Amino acid sequence: GQPDTTCHAFVGETVLLPCTTTSPGELALSHSMLYWQIGSLVVHFFHNGQDSLTSQDERYHGRTSLFLDQMKHGNFSLKLSNVQLLDAAVYACIYKQAPNETQKSKIKLIVSGNHQLHADFVFNFSGHSQNSSRSPADAPCLAVLPLSFHLLVTLGVWHL
């Protein structure tokens, strides 16, 4: 089927792949499993109240994290750092609560190369950056840029 959400990121960025559950009240994480995967490839696995990364694909080693303090409230979003071109895929967020409740969400990640970063951001003298490549539909996906040219210019002007 079609992905529920589409995210965009540039190489080197950190991106948030959104996944939330609608279960009422606090979740008993000690009796649940959370899989983030691409097909059968394991991107991140959470089991018995903690990360269980022995089966994690080596490409993702050290680059994924969950919001452990927010999981009991249903936030299963995945933070993926240092995004690579090979990370572009449809990710499945699968939450299983024993014995028979399963919720699944699909998130498509589109990755653009570094060289487009400068072309897509237009800097003007009023201190705002305009980004022409992202649409409001991508709002749930948060990308954290490395220290940007805009910030360096702002800091430089600040000290004059």
PyMOL commands that set and color helices and strands:
alter all, ss='L'
color gray80, all
select helices_A, chain A and resi 29-31+58-60+71-73+85-87+114-120+136-138+149-158
alter helices_A, ss='H'
color red, helices_A
select strands_A, chain A and resi 5-10+14-17+32-38+41-47+50-51+64-66+78-80+89-97+101-112+121-123+129-131+143-144
alter strands_A, ss='S'
color yellow, strands_A
deselect
rebuild
show_as cartoon
